[in-house]
Amino acid sequence: MTTNHIAAVKAALSTVTPLADQLRAMQAAVTREADLKRTLANLEAQQAEAERAAANNAAAIARFQNIRIVGTGKGNPRMDNYTIHYNERAADLLTMQPVWRPGEQSLTGPTPELYAAVLADPSVLPPAIRALDADPDAAVRRYFGDKARGYVRS
């Protein structure tokens, strides 16, 4: 081996090394691009699903009006049984025109749509239930749990 041969290989290597580094960077970029594209597709699908759910929720809430909750007792959630009274938009089967029909359901077992409508206007909740928690959903869930247990925690 001669010094000239070593110098020639070093010179060639100094020319090739930056190109090899660029190639490795490009290969890493291609892999990163594929990961980012998958992530973007997942995020867009999640956003579309959330928008569909919000639209469905809004449509469900719009089906109800004049919601009021009536208790059977004197404001003690442990003793009271609450009933949700409402008007629901429905189609008249003869004319196929929208009409408002009255309905009622127990607060302990409403349909998900009616429950969403109640939570959309938490002022319809009785004060005794609203006092259980600042978050209306948490207050109703606490009422459910307390009612199932047979006593209301303070």
Phi and psi restraints in degrees (value plus and minus 20) as a CYANA .aco file:
   2 THR   PHI    -134.1   -94.1
   2 THR   PSI     141.9   181.9
   3 THR   PHI     -84.8   -44.8
   3 THR   PSI     -54.0   -14.0
   4 ASN   PHI     -85.3   -45.3
   4 ASN   PSI     -60.0   -20.0
   5 HIS   PHI     -84.5   -44.5
   5 HIS   PSI     -63.6   -23.6
   6 ILE   PHI     -83.3   -43.3
   6 ILE   PSI     -63.4   -23.4
   7 ALA   PHI     -83.2   -43.2
   7 ALA   PSI     -57.0   -17.0
   8 ALA   PHI     -87.2   -47.2
   8 ALA   PSI     -61.6   -21.6
   9 VAL   PHI     -87.5   -47.5
   9 VAL   PSI     -60.3   -20.3
  10 LYS   PHI     -82.4   -42.4
  10 LYS   PSI     -60.3   -20.3
  11 ALA   PHI     -85.3   -45.3
  11 ALA   PSI     -63.2   -23.2
  12 ALA   PHI     -85.1   -45.1
  12 ALA   PSI     -61.6   -21.6
  13 LEU   PHI     -84.6   -44.6
  13 LEU   PSI     -58.8   -18.8
  14 SER   PHI     -87.0   -47.0
  14 SER   PSI     -43.7    -3.7
  15 THR   PHI    -101.8   -61.8
  15 THR   PSI     -58.6   -18.6
  16 VAL   PHI    -101.0   -61.0
  16 VAL   PSI     -55.1   -15.1
  17 THR   PHI     -76.9   -36.9
  17 THR   PSI     -67.2   -27.2
  18 PRO   PHI     -81.5   -41.5
  18 PRO   PSI     -56.2   -16.2
  19 LEU   PHI     -87.6   -47.6
  19 LEU   PSI     -60.8   -20.8
  20 ALA   PHI     -84.6   -44.6
  20 ALA   PSI     -59.7   -19.7
  21 ASP   PHI     -82.6   -42.6
  21 ASP   PSI     -61.1   -21.1
  22 GLN   PHI     -83.3   -43.3
  22 GLN   PSI     -61.8   -21.8
  23 LEU   PHI     -83.3   -43.3
  23 LEU   PSI     -64.1   -24.1
  24 ARG   PHI     -81.6   -41.6
  24 ARG   PSI     -60.5   -20.5
  25 ALA   PHI     -84.1   -44.1
  25 ALA   PSI     -59.2   -19.2
  26 MET   PHI     -87.6   -47.6
  26 MET   PSI     -60.4   -20.4
  27 GLN   PHI     -83.8   -43.8
  27 GLN   PSI     -60.6   -20.6
  28 ALA   PHI     -85.0   -45.0
  28 ALA   PSI     -58.1   -18.1
  29 ALA   PHI     -85.1   -45.1
  29 ALA   PSI     -58.5   -18.5
  30 VAL   PHI     -83.8   -43.8
  30 VAL   PSI     -64.0   -24.0
  31 THR   PHI     -83.3   -43.3
  31 THR   PSI     -65.1   -25.1
  32 ARG   PHI     -82.6   -42.6
  32 ARG   PSI     -60.0   -20.0
  33 GLU   PHI     -81.8   -41.8
  33 GLU   PSI     -63.2   -23.2
  34 ALA   PHI     -83.3   -43.3
  34 ALA   PSI     -61.8   -21.8
  35 ASP   PHI     -83.1   -43.1
  35 ASP   PSI     -63.7   -23.7
  36 LEU   PHI     -84.9   -44.9
  36 LEU   PSI     -57.9   -17.9
  37 LYS   PHI     -84.5   -44.5
  37 LYS   PSI     -62.0   -22.0
  38 ARG   PHI     -83.6   -43.6
  38 ARG   PSI     -64.1   -24.1
  39 THR   PHI     -81.9   -41.9
  39 THR   PSI     -64.3   -24.3
  40 LEU   PHI     -81.7   -41.7
  40 LEU   PSI     -63.7   -23.7
  41 ALA   PHI     -82.2   -42.2
  41 ALA   PSI     -62.2   -22.2
  42 ASN   PHI     -84.0   -44.0
  42 ASN   PSI     -64.6   -24.6
  43 LEU   PHI     -84.4   -44.4
  43 LEU   PSI     -61.4   -21.4
  44 GLU   PHI     -84.8   -44.8
  44 GLU   PSI     -58.7   -18.7
  45 ALA   PHI     -85.8   -45.8
  45 ALA   PSI     -61.1   -21.1
  46 GLN   PHI     -84.5   -44.5
  46 GLN   PSI     -60.5   -20.5
  47 GLN   PHI     -85.6   -45.6
  47 GLN   PSI     -63.0   -23.0
  48 ALA   PHI     -81.9   -41.9
  48 ALA   PSI     -61.1   -21.1
  49 GLU   PHI     -84.9   -44.9
  49 GLU   PSI     -61.7   -21.7
  50 ALA   PHI     -84.5   -44.5
  50 ALA   PSI     -59.7   -19.7
  51 GLU   PHI     -86.3   -46.3
  51 GLU   PSI     -60.1   -20.1
  52 ARG   PHI     -83.7   -43.7
  52 ARG   PSI     -62.9   -22.9
  53 ALA   PHI     -83.7   -43.7
  53 ALA   PSI     -61.6   -21.6
  54 ALA   PHI     -84.7   -44.7
  54 ALA   PSI     -60.8   -20.8
  55 ALA   PHI     -85.9   -45.9
  55 ALA   PSI     -61.5   -21.5
  56 ASN   PHI     -84.7   -44.7
  56 ASN   PSI     -60.2   -20.2
  57 ASN   PHI     -84.0   -44.0
  57 ASN   PSI     -63.8   -23.8
  58 ALA   PHI     -83.5   -43.5
  58 ALA   PSI     -60.1   -20.1
  59 ALA   PHI     -86.1   -46.1
  59 ALA   PSI     -59.5   -19.5
  60 ALA   PHI     -85.1   -45.1
  60 ALA   PSI     -62.8   -22.8
  61 ILE   PHI     -83.9   -43.9
  61 ILE   PSI     -58.5   -18.5
  62 ALA   PHI     -86.7   -46.7
  62 ALA   PSI     -36.6     3.4
  63 ARG   PHI     -92.2   -52.2
  63 ARG   PSI     -33.9     6.1
  64 PHE   PHI    -137.5   -97.5
  64 PHE   PSI     125.8   165.8
  65 GLN   PHI    -167.8  -127.8
  65 GLN   PSI     147.5   187.5
  66 ASN   PHI      32.7    72.7
  66 ASN   PSI      25.6    65.6
  67 ILE   PHI     -98.0   -58.0
  67 ILE   PSI     111.5   151.5
  68 ARG   PHI    -164.9  -124.9
  68 ARG   PSI     128.7   168.7
  69 ILE   PHI    -137.0   -97.0
  69 ILE   PSI     106.0   146.0
  70 VAL   PHI    -136.8   -96.8
  70 VAL   PSI     110.9   150.9
  71 GLY   PHI    -118.3   -78.3
  71 GLY   PSI     138.1   178.1
  72 THR   PHI    -112.9   -72.9
  72 THR   PSI     -28.2    11.8
  73 GLY   PHI    -137.2   -97.2
  73 GLY   PSI    -165.7  -125.7
  74 LYS   PHI    -134.6   -94.6
  74 LYS   PSI      11.4    51.4
  75 GLY   PHI      75.6   115.6
  75 GLY   PSI     -13.8    26.2
  76 ASN   PHI    -114.4   -74.4
  76 ASN   PSI      90.2   130.2
  77 PRO   PHI     -79.3   -39.3
  77 PRO   PSI     -48.2    -8.2
  78 ARG   PHI     -88.2   -48.2
  78 ARG   PSI     -54.3   -14.3
  79 MET   PHI    -112.8   -72.8
  79 MET   PSI     -51.1   -11.1
  80 ASP   PHI     -96.4   -56.4
  80 ASP   PSI     127.6   167.6
  81 ASN   PHI    -134.2   -94.2
  81 ASN   PSI     111.2   151.2
  82 TYR   PHI    -128.2   -88.2
  82 TYR   PSI     121.6   161.6
  83 THR   PHI    -142.7  -102.7
  83 THR   PSI     114.7   154.7
  84 ILE   PHI    -112.1   -72.1
  84 ILE   PSI     103.1   143.1
  85 HIS   PHI    -127.5   -87.5
  85 HIS   PSI     120.2   160.2
  86 TYR   PHI    -179.7  -139.7
  86 TYR   PSI     148.8   188.8
  87 ASN   PHI    -134.3   -94.3
  87 ASN   PSI     114.1   154.1
  88 GLU   PHI    -139.3   -99.3
  88 GLU   PSI     116.4   156.4
  89 ARG   PHI     -94.3   -54.3
  89 ARG   PSI     109.8   149.8
  90 ALA   PHI    -163.2  -123.2
  90 ALA   PSI     148.6   188.6
  91 ALA   PHI    -117.5   -77.5
  91 ALA   PSI     111.6   151.6
  92 ASP   PHI     -89.5   -49.5
  92 ASP   PSI     104.0   144.0
  93 LEU   PHI     -87.7   -47.7
  93 LEU   PSI     -43.9    -3.9
  94 LEU   PHI    -102.3   -62.3
  94 LEU   PSI     -67.2   -27.2
  95 THR   PHI    -119.4   -79.4
  95 THR   PSI     -33.5     6.5
  96 MET   PHI      40.1    80.1
  96 MET   PSI       3.6    43.6
  97 GLN   PHI    -113.9   -73.9
  97 GLN   PSI     128.4   168.4
  98 PRO   PHI     -90.5   -50.5
  98 PRO   PSI     116.0   156.0
  99 VAL   PHI    -153.9  -113.9
  99 VAL   PSI     139.9   179.9
 100 TRP   PHI    -121.9   -81.9
 100 TRP   PSI     101.5   141.5
 101 ARG   PHI    -132.5   -92.5
 101 ARG   PSI     115.4   155.4
 102 PRO   PHI     -93.3   -53.3
 102 PRO   PSI     131.8   171.8
 103 GLY   PHI    -175.5  -135.5
 103 GLY   PSI     149.3   189.3
 104 GLU   PHI    -172.2  -132.2
 104 GLU   PSI     127.8   167.8
 105 GLN   PHI    -166.5  -126.5
 105 GLN   PSI     135.0   175.0
 106 SER   PHI     -89.9   -49.9
 106 SER   PSI     123.1   163.1
 107 LEU   PHI     -84.7   -44.7
 107 LEU   PSI     -44.2    -4.2
 108 THR   PHI    -101.1   -61.1
 108 THR   PSI     -25.2    14.8
 109 GLY   PHI    -172.7  -132.7
 109 GLY   PSI      27.1    67.1
 110 PRO   PHI     -96.0   -56.0
 110 PRO   PSI     142.3   182.3
 111 THR   PHI     -85.7   -45.7
 111 THR   PSI     136.2   176.2
 112 PRO   PHI     -78.1   -38.1
 112 PRO   PSI     -55.0   -15.0
 113 GLU   PHI     -86.7   -46.7
 113 GLU   PSI     -65.3   -25.3
 114 LEU   PHI     -86.7   -46.7
 114 LEU   PSI     -58.5   -18.5
 115 TYR   PHI     -81.4   -41.4
 115 TYR   PSI     -61.7   -21.7
 116 ALA   PHI     -83.0   -43.0
 116 ALA   PSI     -58.6   -18.6
 117 ALA   PHI     -87.0   -47.0
 117 ALA   PSI     -57.8   -17.8
 118 VAL   PHI     -84.1   -44.1
 118 VAL   PSI     -65.3   -25.3
 119 LEU   PHI     -89.3   -49.3
 119 LEU   PSI     -43.7    -3.7
 120 ALA   PHI     -87.6   -47.6
 120 ALA   PSI     -46.0    -6.0
 121 ASP   PHI    -151.5  -111.5
 121 ASP   PSI      59.0    99.0
 122 PRO   PHI     -84.7   -44.7
 122 PRO   PSI     -30.6     9.4
 123 SER   PHI     -86.0   -46.0
 123 SER   PSI     -36.6     3.4
 124 VAL   PHI     -97.9   -57.9
 124 VAL   PSI     -34.2     5.8
 125 LEU   PHI     -89.7   -49.7
 125 LEU   PSI     121.1   161.1
 126 PRO   PHI     -81.2   -41.2
 126 PRO   PSI     125.4   165.4
 127 PRO   PHI     -74.9   -34.9
 127 PRO   PSI     -54.9   -14.9
 128 ALA   PHI     -83.5   -43.5
 128 ALA   PSI     -53.6   -13.6
 129 ILE   PHI    -100.2   -60.2
 129 ILE   PSI     -62.6   -22.6
 130 ARG   PHI     -79.5   -39.5
 130 ARG   PSI     -50.4   -10.4
 131 ALA   PHI     -90.9   -50.9
 131 ALA   PSI     -34.1     5.9
 132 LEU   PHI     -93.0   -53.0
 132 LEU   PSI     -47.4    -7.4
 133 ASP   PHI    -184.7  -144.7
 133 ASP   PSI     131.8   171.8
 134 ALA   PHI     -89.9   -49.9
 134 ALA   PSI     -52.2   -12.2
 135 ASP   PHI    -104.5   -64.5
 135 ASP   PSI     101.9   141.9
 136 PRO   PHI     -77.8   -37.8
 136 PRO   PSI     -61.8   -21.8
 137 ASP   PHI     -83.6   -43.6
 137 ASP   PSI     -64.5   -24.5
 138 ALA   PHI     -84.6   -44.6
 138 ALA   PSI     -56.9   -16.9
 139 ALA   PHI     -84.0   -44.0
 139 ALA   PSI     -64.3   -24.3
 140 VAL   PHI     -88.0   -48.0
 140 VAL   PSI     -61.9   -21.9
 141 ARG   PHI     -83.3   -43.3
 141 ARG   PSI     -57.9   -17.9
 142 ARG   PHI     -85.4   -45.4
 142 ARG   PSI     -61.6   -21.6
 143 TYR   PHI     -78.4   -38.4
 143 TYR   PSI     -65.6   -25.6
 144 PHE   PHI     -77.4   -37.4
 144 PHE   PSI     -68.6   -28.6
 145 GLY   PHI     -83.5   -43.5
 145 GLY   PSI     -63.9   -23.9
 146 ASP   PHI     -84.4   -44.4
 146 ASP   PSI     -61.0   -21.0
 147 LYS   PHI     -84.4   -44.4
 147 LYS   PSI     -61.3   -21.3
 148 ALA   PHI     -85.3   -45.3
 148 ALA   PSI     -55.1   -15.1
 149 ARG   PHI     -96.2   -56.2
 149 ARG   PSI     -46.3    -6.3
 150 GLY   PHI      78.6   118.6
 150 GLY   PSI     -16.8    23.2
 151 TYR   PHI    -171.2  -131.2
 151 TYR   PSI     138.7   178.7
 152 VAL   PHI    -127.4   -87.4
 152 VAL   PSI     105.1   145.1
 153 ARG   PHI     -92.5   -52.5
 153 ARG   PSI     128.7   168.7
